[in-house]
Amino acid sequence: MPGAFLQQDRVATGSVASTQASIASMPITNLQDPQPRRRARLMGSSATITADLGAEVPIDCVALISTTLGAGAMVQARLSNVANFSVTLADTGLLNAEAQDESQGNVVLMLPAPVTARYLRIDLTDGAAPYMDIGLLVAGQLWRLQRGTAYGIREGRVMLDRRDRNPYTGAEFPVPAIVNPRMAAFTLPALSTAEARNQHRDMLRRLGAARDTLWIAELTDSMAERNRRAIWGAMNAPGEDAAISRDSLPLASRGFRMVERV
């Protein structure tokens, strides 16, 4: 089944706020900082985050990237065109966040179809946690691929651990990395002409190699599996020919290698 890319993060160009207490060194504006490990800290076990996207824009995906949420954390996302959310255009309902340390605590929420809205509200609860740290809040419209990835997709981790060896004694000195980031290498073998000329071109122009996007490997995955597999990172590498291959009259292809940004 097909996957999806987050076309454009609308939160990055908007504004975020929370009534929850934070600390000066980890302010709520860190939710818009591109470095996921530069987190915002919300004190207490519950919090509400609101984002003004600046204009009415289509949204069908909301993600919290790099969090310390526990296994029992709950999350709810709502969209509205009024700041007080007296009228709600979309509501995910209260869901188990399915946040797991193995996937950096990422939480990825999806709507069945895009909803045009200006304001986003996230409600979080996490048992008796003394605080909640969140690296990024991203939201936008997905490019939902028409066709799936080719057989041979590779998913795993980039091993940054070291095993230095003394060349004289042969003794090894393993040094574990703080994080071995997740990675995925895959080919989209049957992009339509419209996808190649529109969504892919738009992403190349908008992201380049310096900006990040969210890759969702399988739209029909459960939320827990979606969180495990979804990767926030660069879709293009510096110096790479980020190009589509026109393989037949109606179809094109391109290979990707994405490494999680941590």
N, C-alpha and C positions, 0 to 999 in steps of 0.2 A: 504493500500500500504506500501511497505518497507521503512525503514529509513536507516541511515548510520552513521558510526563512521569515524572520521578523524584518519587514521592509524598512521601517524607519521608527526610531525611538522618539515618541512624542513628548515624553517626560523631560528629556534632556534639554529641550528648548522652552519648557514651561516653568512652573514654580511649584515647590512642595512645601507642605507645612504639617505640623502635628501639635496637638494640645498636650501631648505627653511630654514629661520632663526629659531633657537630654543633658549631656555634659558638653562643656565648651570645646573640648578637644575632639568631640565626635558629633558635630551638629547635624541637624536634619538635612542640610544642603549637601551633605556627603552622599545622599542618595542619587545625586546627579553627577558626582565625580566619576570619570571614566575608569578609575582604578578600583576594581571590586573590593580589594582588601582595605580600602579607606572607607570604613563603615560609619554609619550613624548608630548611636546607642540610645535606645528608648528605655527609660527606667520603668521597672514594674513588669508584670506579667500580661498586661493588655495594653493595646495602643490603637489609635486611629490615625491614619496618614491620609492626607488629601493632596491632590495634585490638580492644578489649573493648567490645562494643556495649551491655553492661549487662544484657542479657536475650536470650533466644532470640527472634529476630525474622526475618521473611521477607526474603531478599535475592536479587535477580536482576540487579543492576547495581552495578558498582564503577567509579569514575572518579577519575582524577588530573587536577586542574584547574590550569592555569598552571604548566607545568614547563619546565625547560631540557634535557629529554631529547633526545638526538640521534637522527638517522634510523635508526641501527642498534641502538637500545636494545631490550632484551628485558624482558618483564614476565610475572609469573605470580601469580594470585590463588587463594587457598584459603580455604575456610570449614570451621569445626569447632565442636563444642560442648565441646571440652577445650582448655585453654590451651596445652598443648605440641604440639597438632596430631598426636597419635599416631593419632587417627582423623579422617579427612578426609571431609567430607560432599559437598564439591564442589571441583573443581580445573580451572582453565582450561587447564592445561598451559603450557609456556613459549611465549610468543607474541612476535612482533615488535610493539613498542608502536606503530609507525606514527605516532610523534609528529612533528609538523611545526610550524615556527615560525609559519606562516600561520594556524594555529588555536591559538596560544598554548601549543603543546606538550601539548594535552589528550590524554588516553588514556581511552577509554570501553570497558569490558569488559561483556559481557552473558552471562547464563546462559540456557539454553532455558526454564527455569521457576524460580520462586522456591524457595529452599532455606532452611529455618528453622535458624539458627545464631546463636551468640553471639560467636564469635571470627573475625576476618578477618586474613589474612596476605598481604602483598604482597612479592614478591621482585623486585628490580630489578638489572639490569646495563646498563652503558652504555660499552662498549669501554674506552678508557683515560682517560675523563673524570676530572678531578681532584676533582669534586664534582657533586652533583645537587641542584637546587633544585626544590621542589614547593610549590605554593600551597595546595591543598586536597586532602584525601582525603574522598570522599563515597561512601556506599553505602546502598542501600535497595531497596524494591520499586517497580517501574515500574507506572504506569497505562498499560497497553497498549491503545490506542484500538481500538475495534471496526472503525472505518471510517477511510479516509484523508482527507487534507486536500482542500479544493476546488481546482479548477484556478485558477491565478492567484496561487499562492504566490510571494512575492517574497523573495529571499535576496541579501544583499550586505553593504555596510558603511556605517556612519554616518561621513561625512567630517568629521572635526574639524580637518583642515588649514585654514590660513587663507591668504588671498591679499589682504593689505592693499594698497590703492591710494592713491597720493598724488593728491588731487583737483585739484591744480594742474598737476603735470607728467604725470600719467597713469601714472607708473612703478609697477610691481607689486613687492611684497615677500613672496614665498611663505614661509610658516612651516609646516613639516611637524609634525603632531602625533606624539607618541611612539607612539600606537596609534590607528588608525581601527577601532573595534570592529565585529565582525560583527553582523548583524541578520537577522531573519526576520519577515515579516508574512504571516499565513495565516489561513484560516477553517476551522473544523471544522464542516462543514455538516450532519452526520447523527449527532449524539450521541444515544445511546439514552436513554430515560427513566431507566434505572438509572444510567447514567454521569452524567447531569445532577444526579440527586438524591443520589448517593453520592460518587464520586471527585471531581467538580468542586466540590461543596459543601465536601468535606473540604479540598481544596487552597486554596480561598478562605479558609476559617477559619484554616488552619495558616500560610499564607504571607503573606496580606495583600499590601501593596505593599513591605514592608520586607525580606522574605526571598526567597531565590533558589531556583530549581529548575533541573533539567537537562531540556532539550528535545532529544529525538532525533527527527529529521525522518522517518526511514525505517528501520523495524526490519530490513529485509532488505539494507541497505547493507553493503558490505564494511567492515572495521574502519577502513581508511584513510579512506574516504569518510565513515563515521560520525564520526570525529574531526574532519574538516573542517567538517561541517555541524552537529554538536551544539553547543548554546549553553547556557552556564550564566549565568543572569540572572533578572530579575524577570518574572513572568508577568502582573503587574498593575501599573498606573501610579497614582501618587498622584492622588486626585481623580477617578479614572476610575469609571464605572459598570461594574464587573466583573460582568456579568450574562449569563445564558443567555437566548436567544430561543426561545420555544416555537413552532416553525414549523408543526407538525402534531401530531396526537394522539400518535404514537409517537416523534417525532424533535424534536431541538432543535439550535441552532447557536450558535457564538460565534466572534468574530474575536479574534486575538491579534497583538501586536507585541512581539517580544522583542529586546532589545539586550544583547549580551555584556557581562558585568561584568568589568572589567580592573583 
